Amino acid sequence: MSPRFGQKIGTVVRQLGLQRSAVRFYERHGLLASSRLSNGYPVYSPEAVAQLRPLHGPTTLRSP
């Protein structure tokens, strides 16, 4: 995975409504794969984030 196509942790937490610590927990325990930018920041592929979506999904539901 090329890091430039990944999402930083801030984007992931906003999309899924998670805490940063939860994302780090999933990464540490091998449930979420990441690459590292040259500055050491983790980036997550869209596919990796999609794997978490069924577990956490959006935190709010909108009615039509």
Secondary structure, 3 states (H helix, E strand, C coil): CCHHHCEEHHHHHHHHCCCHHHHHHHHHCCCCCCEECCCCCEEECHHHHHHHHHHHCCCCCCCC
